[in-house]
Amino acid sequence: MQNLFLFFKGLIVGIGKIIPGVSGSMLAALFGIYENSIYAINHLKDDYKKSISYLFPIGLGVVLSIVLFSKILLYFLNYHYLFTIFFFLGLILGTVPKFRLQFTLKKKYDKLLCLLGFCLPFSFSFLGVTQEFVPNGSILSYCFLFVLGFIDALSMVIPGISGTAIFMMLGSYTTILTLFQNPFSQLDWSCFFGFGVVIGIFVSSFFIEYVIQKNKKSFLVFVYGLLWSSIVYLFSMVIFQVNISTFLPVVFILFIGFLLSNIFS
């Protein structure tokens, strides 16, 4: 029964991974599987069977969710973009109130750390990416796929970072989402991307466990800044598309997303 619950939680985390601006690891934290997953990854050698028995149903849920829901999400983004983004904007906003209760922002150091977390994701937007990245078989494109996989791993491990939002900033969201739909269609792409994911998970998991043990409050403050950067980024993508006819519907969709997220958190 426990494995079934872990599987369903993995499904939800997987959905969060492919939604622009939503952090899968943040959802994992909200559903109570984040710290245990970090511990299991970092202690595979110490207790291999226990770690695998915990991680396998979660990982299976995440993978199946990504493969199954990628096509559905792509449809809604193509045909109902405004309402889809506002719904997930509401989902993110719904996590803010309870997350904010975990720490204070009284010291200047905490405020600067929060500001750093807020500004960091936007640094990717200065790379000047104007067109969609499509691997062309060159060594450089394969290296970039590895980097994208590493970034995806960071988004899986660090709460508040949306890998899909960063992919959009880097002009690679459509390519990666298409790859998620059918990983076997381009095995060379999948291998380089997957290798980056595996390396990134182990490196970032070790780092996050160390940071949490040393100063959990600073970690939460930094993540809080990342969370607001996702909100501002998503909002900037859709705010100029709202008009008189769509104002009330998008507010309603935003409220539904906020309410659902607040209930689950």
BALOBA-1460 file (C-alpha; in Angstrom, 3 decimals):
// residues 265
<rec num="1" residu="m" x="0.000" y="0.000" z="0.000"/>
<rec num="2" residu="q" x="2.863" y="2.363" z="0.821"/>
<rec num="3" residu="n" x="4.418" y="1.728" z="-2.602"/>
<rec num="4" residu="l" x="1.095" y="2.595" z="-4.249"/>
<rec num="5" residu="f" x="0.969" y="5.931" z="-2.415"/>
<rec num="6" residu="l" x="4.578" y="6.633" z="-3.390"/>
<rec num="7" residu="f" x="3.733" y="5.800" z="-7.010"/>
<rec num="8" residu="f" x="0.821" y="8.259" z="-7.105"/>
<rec num="9" residu="k" x="2.944" y="10.949" z="-5.477"/>
<rec num="10" residu="g" x="5.536" y="10.291" z="-8.182"/>
<rec num="11" residu="l" x="2.841" y="10.813" z="-10.822"/>
<rec num="12" residu="i" x="2.026" y="14.246" z="-9.387"/>
<rec num="13" residu="v" x="5.701" y="15.218" z="-9.148"/>
<rec num="14" residu="g" x="6.141" y="14.143" z="-12.789"/>
<rec num="15" residu="i" x="3.293" y="16.406" z="-13.891"/>
<rec num="16" residu="g" x="4.958" y="19.273" z="-12.028"/>
<rec num="17" residu="k" x="8.204" y="18.598" z="-13.898"/>
<rec num="18" residu="i" x="6.736" y="19.219" z="-17.334"/>
<rec num="19" residu="i" x="4.687" y="22.301" z="-16.443"/>
<rec num="20" residu="p" x="6.468" y="25.607" z="-17.168"/>
<rec num="21" residu="g" x="7.234" y="27.440" z="-13.942"/>
<rec num="22" residu="v" x="6.242" y="24.569" z="-11.647"/>
<rec num="23" residu="s" x="8.890" y="22.835" z="-9.534"/>
<rec num="24" residu="g" x="8.574" y="19.058" z="-9.306"/>
<rec num="25" residu="s" x="10.849" y="19.002" z="-6.269"/>
<rec num="26" residu="m" x="8.649" y="21.608" z="-4.589"/>
<rec num="27" residu="l" x="5.673" y="19.270" z="-5.058"/>
<rec num="28" residu="a" x="7.781" y="16.438" z="-3.643"/>
<rec num="29" residu="a" x="8.454" y="18.556" z="-0.555"/>
<rec num="30" residu="l" x="4.760" y="19.359" z="-0.191"/>
<rec num="31" residu="f" x="3.850" y="15.663" z="-0.390"/>
<rec num="32" residu="g" x="6.449" y="14.652" z="2.190"/>
<rec num="33" residu="i" x="8.806" y="12.615" z="-0.004"/>
<rec num="34" residu="y" x="11.565" y="15.177" z="-0.618"/>
<rec num="35" residu="e" x="13.994" y="14.727" z="2.274"/>
<rec num="36" residu="n" x="13.556" y="10.934" z="2.328"/>
<rec num="37" residu="s" x="14.342" y="10.811" z="-1.404"/>
<rec num="38" residu="i" x="17.495" y="12.921" z="-0.950"/>
<rec num="39" residu="y" x="18.598" y="10.657" z="1.893"/>
<rec num="40" residu="a" x="17.889" y="7.489" z="-0.134"/>
<rec num="41" residu="i" x="19.895" y="8.767" z="-3.131"/>
<rec num="42" residu="n" x="22.887" y="9.740" z="-1.013"/>
<rec num="43" residu="h" x="22.885" y="6.467" z="0.952"/>
<rec num="44" residu="l" x="22.444" y="3.930" z="-1.834"/>
<rec num="45" residu="k" x="25.656" y="2.149" z="-0.825"/>
<rec num="46" residu="d" x="24.757" y="2.079" z="2.871"/>
<rec num="47" residu="d" x="21.331" y="0.466" z="2.441"/>
<rec num="48" residu="y" x="20.828" y="-0.429" z="-1.204"/>
<rec num="49" residu="k" x="17.621" y="-2.459" z="-0.878"/>
<rec num="50" residu="k" x="15.838" y="0.045" z="1.337"/>
<rec num="51" residu="s" x="16.818" y="2.995" z="-0.863"/>
<rec num="52" residu="i" x="15.730" y="1.261" z="-4.075"/>
<rec num="53" residu="s" x="12.428" y="0.075" z="-2.577"/>
<rec num="54" residu="y" x="11.653" y="3.690" z="-1.667"/>
<rec num="55" residu="l" x="12.894" y="5.378" z="-4.852"/>
<rec num="56" residu="f" x="11.597" y="2.875" z="-7.418"/>
<rec num="57" residu="p" x="7.823" y="3.513" z="-7.094"/>
<rec num="58" residu="i" x="8.415" y="7.278" z="-7.010"/>
<rec num="59" residu="g" x="10.703" y="7.157" z="-10.048"/>
<rec num="60" residu="l" x="8.286" y="4.902" z="-11.924"/>
<rec num="61" residu="g" x="5.457" y="7.347" z="-11.263"/>
<rec num="62" residu="v" x="7.568" y="10.305" z="-12.417"/>
<rec num="63" residu="v" x="8.657" y="8.604" z="-15.658"/>
<rec num="64" residu="l" x="5.171" y="7.360" z="-16.563"/>
<rec num="65" residu="s" x="3.674" y="10.763" z="-15.758"/>
<rec num="66" residu="i" x="6.157" y="12.557" z="-18.022"/>
<rec num="67" residu="v" x="5.570" y="10.155" z="-20.926"/>
<rec num="68" residu="l" x="1.772" y="10.031" z="-20.572"/>
<rec num="69" residu="f" x="1.006" y="13.682" z="-19.793"/>
<rec num="70" residu="s" x="3.503" y="15.387" z="-22.118"/>
<rec num="71" residu="k" x="1.153" y="15.101" z="-25.116"/>
<rec num="72" residu="i" x="-1.834" y="16.334" z="-23.098"/>
<rec num="73" residu="l" x="0.108" y="19.305" z="-21.756"/>
<rec num="74" residu="l" x="1.441" y="20.152" z="-25.205"/>
<rec num="75" residu="y" x="-2.147" y="20.178" z="-26.523"/>
<rec num="76" residu="f" x="-3.348" y="22.589" z="-23.816"/>
<rec num="77" residu="l" x="-0.322" y="24.850" z="-24.283"/>
<rec num="78" residu="n" x="-0.941" y="24.975" z="-28.032"/>
<rec num="79" residu="y" x="-4.698" y="25.552" z="-27.923"/>
<rec num="80" residu="h" x="-5.454" y="26.985" z="-24.450"/>
<rec num="81" residu="y" x="-2.153" y="28.636" z="-23.568"/>
<rec num="82" residu="l" x="-3.466" y="31.572" z="-21.514"/>
<rec num="83" residu="f" x="-5.752" y="29.523" z="-19.274"/>
<rec num="84" residu="t" x="-3.173" y="26.742" z="-18.847"/>
<rec num="85" residu="i" x="-0.464" y="29.129" z="-17.672"/>
<rec num="86" residu="f" x="-2.818" y="30.945" z="-15.289"/>
<rec num="87" residu="f" x="-3.968" y="27.644" z="-13.790"/>
<rec num="88" residu="f" x="-0.400" y="26.607" z="-13.003"/>
<rec num="89" residu="l" x="0.396" y="30.119" z="-11.825"/>
<rec num="90" residu="g" x="-2.367" y="29.601" z="-9.277"/>
<rec num="91" residu="l" x="-0.862" y="26.241" z="-8.299"/>
<rec num="92" residu="i" x="2.476" y="27.890" z="-7.524"/>
<rec num="93" residu="l" x="0.924" y="30.811" z="-5.640"/>
<rec num="94" residu="g" x="-0.971" y="28.325" z="-3.494"/>
<rec num="95" residu="t" x="2.287" y="26.931" z="-2.094"/>
<rec num="96" residu="v" x="3.602" y="30.349" z="-0.983"/>
<rec num="97" residu="p" x="1.656" y="30.996" z="2.275"/>
<rec num="98" residu="k" x="2.559" y="27.749" z="4.053"/>
<rec num="99" residu="f" x="6.116" y="27.715" z="2.732"/>
<rec num="100" residu="r" x="6.651" y="31.252" z="4.054"/>
<rec num="101" residu="l" x="5.785" y="30.139" z="7.611"/>
<rec num="102" residu="q" x="8.971" y="28.050" z="7.808"/>
<rec num="103" residu="f" x="11.424" y="30.960" z="8.183"/>
<rec num="104" residu="t" x="11.858" y="34.699" z="8.883"/>
<rec num="105" residu="l" x="13.413" y="37.455" z="6.763"/>
<rec num="106" residu="k" x="14.656" y="39.858" z="9.419"/>
<rec num="107" residu="k" x="18.409" y="39.864" z="8.749"/>
<rec num="108" residu="k" x="20.026" y="41.665" z="5.790"/>
<rec num="109" residu="y" x="21.864" y="38.455" z="4.895"/>
<rec num="110" residu="d" x="18.561" y="36.569" z="4.530"/>
<rec num="111" residu="k" x="17.083" y="39.309" z="2.351"/>
<rec num="112" residu="l" x="20.149" y="39.335" z="0.096"/>
<rec num="113" residu="l" x="20.063" y="35.547" z="-0.178"/>
<rec num="114" residu="c" x="16.382" y="35.686" z="-1.111"/>
<rec num="115" residu="l" x="17.144" y="38.342" z="-3.734"/>
<rec num="116" residu="l" x="19.913" y="36.160" z="-5.157"/>
<rec num="117" residu="g" x="17.485" y="33.251" z="-5.474"/>
<rec num="118" residu="f" x="15.006" y="35.537" z="-7.218"/>
<rec num="119" residu="c" x="17.534" y="36.935" z="-9.706"/>
<rec num="120" residu="l" x="19.455" y="33.745" z="-10.522"/>
<rec num="121" residu="p" x="16.956" y="32.132" z="-12.946"/>
<rec num="122" residu="f" x="16.619" y="35.381" z="-14.893"/>
<rec num="123" residu="s" x="20.337" y="35.305" z="-15.662"/>
<rec num="124" residu="f" x="19.551" y="32.612" z="-18.242"/>
<rec num="125" residu="s" x="17.403" y="35.105" z="-20.167"/>
<rec num="126" residu="f" x="20.496" y="37.200" z="-20.935"/>
<rec num="127" residu="l" x="21.984" y="34.410" z="-23.033"/>
<rec num="128" residu="g" x="20.232" y="35.869" z="-26.055"/>
<rec num="129" residu="v" x="18.434" y="32.684" z="-27.159"/>
<rec num="130" residu="t" x="15.951" y="33.684" z="-29.862"/>
<rec num="131" residu="q" x="15.132" y="30.391" z="-31.576"/>
<rec num="132" residu="e" x="14.268" y="26.858" z="-30.548"/>
<rec num="133" residu="f" x="17.243" y="24.569" z="-29.960"/>
<rec num="134" residu="v" x="17.204" y="21.423" z="-32.118"/>
<rec num="135" residu="p" x="20.139" y="18.966" z="-31.815"/>
<rec num="136" residu="n" x="21.907" y="18.605" z="-35.163"/>
<rec num="137" residu="g" x="24.253" y="15.713" z="-34.379"/>
<rec num="138" residu="s" x="27.254" y="17.915" z="-33.572"/>
<rec num="139" residu="i" x="29.367" y="17.454" z="-30.455"/>
<rec num="140" residu="l" x="28.313" y="20.905" z="-29.241"/>
<rec num="141" residu="s" x="24.600" y="20.049" z="-29.481"/>
<rec num="142" residu="y" x="25.148" y="16.786" z="-27.573"/>
<rec num="143" residu="c" x="27.054" y="18.686" z="-24.879"/>
<rec num="144" residu="f" x="24.143" y="21.115" z="-24.627"/>
<rec num="145" residu="l" x="21.736" y="18.168" z="-24.229"/>
<rec num="146" residu="f" x="23.912" y="16.956" z="-21.349"/>
<rec num="147" residu="v" x="23.745" y="20.430" z="-19.757"/>
<rec num="148" residu="l" x="19.960" y="20.459" z="-20.159"/>
<rec num="149" residu="g" x="19.802" y="17.067" z="-18.445"/>
<rec num="150" residu="f" x="21.960" y="18.384" z="-15.611"/>
<rec num="151" residu="i" x="19.632" y="21.405" z="-15.250"/>
<rec num="152" residu="d" x="16.637" y="19.061" z="-15.211"/>
<rec num="153" residu="a" x="18.285" y="17.115" z="-12.389"/>
<rec num="154" residu="l" x="18.802" y="20.327" z="-10.417"/>
<rec num="155" residu="s" x="15.102" y="21.119" z="-10.800"/>
<rec num="156" residu="m" x="14.294" y="17.637" z="-9.475"/>
<rec num="157" residu="v" x="16.464" y="18.100" z="-6.405"/>
<rec num="158" residu="i" x="16.269" y="21.822" z="-5.551"/>
<rec num="159" residu="p" x="12.741" y="22.946" z="-4.567"/>
<rec num="160" residu="g" x="11.584" y="26.093" z="-6.326"/>
<rec num="161" residu="i" x="13.598" y="25.664" z="-9.513"/>
<rec num="162" residu="s" x="11.443" y="24.949" z="-12.554"/>
<rec num="163" residu="g" x="13.443" y="23.075" z="-15.156"/>
<rec num="164" residu="t" x="10.769" y="23.715" z="-17.777"/>
<rec num="165" residu="a" x="10.836" y="27.471" z="-17.145"/>
<rec num="166" residu="i" x="14.617" y="27.473" z="-17.619"/>
<rec num="167" residu="f" x="14.203" y="25.355" z="-20.770"/>
<rec num="168" residu="m" x="11.862" y="28.035" z="-22.120"/>
<rec num="169" residu="m" x="14.444" y="30.726" z="-21.341"/>
<rec num="170" residu="l" x="17.084" y="28.652" z="-23.154"/>
<rec num="171" residu="g" x="14.840" y="28.033" z="-26.176"/>
<rec num="172" residu="s" x="14.725" y="24.267" z="-25.674"/>
<rec num="173" residu="y" x="11.332" y="23.591" z="-24.054"/>
<rec num="174" residu="t" x="9.546" y="22.224" z="-27.146"/>
<rec num="175" residu="t" x="12.488" y="19.992" z="-28.045"/>
<rec num="176" residu="i" x="12.705" y="18.495" z="-24.537"/>
<rec num="177" residu="l" x="8.925" y="18.076" z="-24.225"/>
<rec num="178" residu="t" x="8.869" y="16.287" z="-27.582"/>
<rec num="179" residu="l" x="11.688" y="14.058" z="-26.354"/>
<rec num="180" residu="f" x="9.702" y="13.297" z="-23.180"/>
<rec num="181" residu="q" x="6.748" y="12.130" z="-25.292"/>
<rec num="182" residu="n" x="8.792" y="9.419" z="-26.981"/>
<rec num="183" residu="p" x="12.285" y="8.943" z="-25.516"/>
<rec num="184" residu="f" x="13.008" y="6.090" z="-27.956"/>
<rec num="185" residu="s" x="12.457" y="8.208" z="-31.051"/>
<rec num="186" residu="q" x="15.879" y="9.813" z="-30.652"/>
<rec num="187" residu="l" x="18.022" y="7.450" z="-28.602"/>
<rec num="188" residu="d" x="21.185" y="9.519" z="-29.004"/>
<rec num="189" residu="w" x="19.382" y="12.610" z="-27.644"/>
<rec num="190" residu="s" x="17.906" y="10.589" z="-24.784"/>
<rec num="191" residu="c" x="21.273" y="9.087" z="-23.827"/>
<rec num="192" residu="f" x="23.093" y="12.412" z="-23.539"/>
<rec num="193" residu="f" x="20.148" y="14.069" z="-21.781"/>
<rec num="194" residu="g" x="19.721" y="11.065" z="-19.464"/>
<rec num="195" residu="f" x="23.431" y="10.966" z="-18.631"/>
<rec num="196" residu="g" x="23.231" y="14.618" z="-17.592"/>
<rec num="197" residu="v" x="20.198" y="13.833" z="-15.415"/>
<rec num="198" residu="v" x="21.930" y="10.944" z="-13.620"/>
<rec num="199" residu="i" x="25.132" y="12.887" z="-12.943"/>
<rec num="200" residu="g" x="23.156" y="15.955" z="-11.887"/>
<rec num="201" residu="i" x="20.975" y="14.025" z="-9.439"/>
<rec num="202" residu="f" x="23.911" y="12.538" z="-7.535"/>
<rec num="203" residu="v" x="25.930" y="15.769" z="-7.492"/>
<rec num="204" residu="s" x="23.047" y="18.026" z="-6.466"/>
<rec num="205" residu="s" x="21.623" y="15.521" z="-3.933"/>
<rec num="206" residu="f" x="24.952" y="15.350" z="-2.113"/>
<rec num="207" residu="f" x="25.201" y="19.154" z="-2.150"/>
<rec num="208" residu="i" x="21.617" y="19.717" z="-0.946"/>
<rec num="209" residu="e" x="21.927" y="17.256" z="1.941"/>
<rec num="210" residu="y" x="25.121" y="19.012" z="3.032"/>
<rec num="211" residu="v" x="23.475" y="22.465" z="2.820"/>
<rec num="212" residu="i" x="20.376" y="21.347" z="4.735"/>
<rec num="213" residu="q" x="22.503" y="19.883" z="7.511"/>
<rec num="214" residu="k" x="24.617" y="23.037" z="7.769"/>
<rec num="215" residu="n" x="21.967" y="25.760" z="7.457"/>
<rec num="216" residu="k" x="18.432" y="24.719" z="6.581"/>
<rec num="217" residu="k" x="17.004" y="28.215" z="7.089"/>
<rec num="218" residu="s" x="19.315" y="29.807" z="4.502"/>
<rec num="219" residu="f" x="18.402" y="27.033" z="2.090"/>
<rec num="220" residu="l" x="14.678" y="27.745" z="2.540"/>
<rec num="221" residu="v" x="15.219" y="31.511" z="2.116"/>
<rec num="222" residu="f" x="17.088" y="30.929" z="-1.147"/>
<rec num="223" residu="v" x="14.360" y="28.585" z="-2.400"/>
<rec num="224" residu="y" x="11.753" y="31.219" z="-1.508"/>
<rec num="225" residu="g" x="13.480" y="33.639" z="-3.863"/>
<rec num="226" residu="l" x="13.503" y="30.988" z="-6.593"/>
<rec num="227" residu="l" x="9.815" y="30.403" z="-6.044"/>
<rec num="228" residu="w" x="8.965" y="34.071" z="-6.624"/>
<rec num="229" residu="s" x="11.142" y="34.203" z="-9.722"/>
<rec num="230" residu="s" x="9.008" y="31.419" z="-11.224"/>
<rec num="231" residu="i" x="5.841" y="33.358" z="-10.378"/>
<rec num="232" residu="v" x="7.083" y="36.622" z="-11.919"/>
<rec num="233" residu="y" x="8.398" y="34.814" z="-15.010"/>
<rec num="234" residu="l" x="5.097" y="33.027" z="-15.660"/>
<rec num="235" residu="f" x="3.095" y="36.183" z="-15.003"/>
<rec num="236" residu="s" x="5.219" y="38.171" z="-17.475"/>
<rec num="237" residu="m" x="4.503" y="35.556" z="-20.163"/>
<rec num="238" residu="v" x="0.728" y="36.006" z="-20.094"/>
<rec num="239" residu="i" x="-0.208" y="39.354" z="-18.534"/>
<rec num="240" residu="f" x="-0.273" y="41.260" z="-21.855"/>
<rec num="241" residu="q" x="-2.563" y="38.620" z="-23.395"/>
<rec num="242" residu="v" x="-5.348" y="39.319" z="-20.907"/>
<rec num="243" residu="n" x="-8.205" y="41.491" z="-22.166"/>
<rec num="244" residu="i" x="-11.698" y="42.431" z="-21.022"/>
<rec num="245" residu="s" x="-13.266" y="39.215" z="-22.309"/>
<rec num="246" residu="t" x="-10.698" y="36.914" z="-20.690"/>
<rec num="247" residu="f" x="-10.135" y="38.768" z="-17.406"/>
<rec num="248" residu="l" x="-12.824" y="37.067" z="-15.317"/>
<rec num="249" residu="p" x="-12.152" y="33.539" z="-16.700"/>
<rec num="250" residu="v" x="-8.397" y="33.757" z="-16.007"/>
<rec num="251" residu="v" x="-9.012" y="35.100" z="-12.487"/>
<rec num="252" residu="f" x="-11.356" y="32.148" z="-11.875"/>
<rec num="253" residu="i" x="-8.787" y="29.674" z="-13.257"/>
<rec num="254" residu="l" x="-6.081" y="31.310" z="-11.130"/>
<rec num="255" residu="f" x="-8.252" y="30.972" z="-8.015"/>
<rec num="256" residu="i" x="-9.006" y="27.288" z="-8.736"/>
<rec num="257" residu="g" x="-5.293" y="26.541" z="-9.108"/>
<rec num="258" residu="f" x="-4.496" y="28.455" z="-5.908"/>
<rec num="259" residu="l" x="-7.231" y="26.627" z="-3.976"/>
<rec num="260" residu="l" x="-6.182" y="23.164" z="-5.155"/>
<rec num="261" residu="s" x="-2.522" y="23.801" z="-4.416"/>
<rec num="262" residu="n" x="-3.287" y="25.199" z="-0.964"/>
<rec num="263" residu="i" x="-5.385" y="22.141" z="-0.127"/>
<rec num="264" residu="f" x="-2.708" y="19.668" z="-1.277"/>
<rec num="265" residu="s" x="0.081" y="21.533" z="0.509"/>
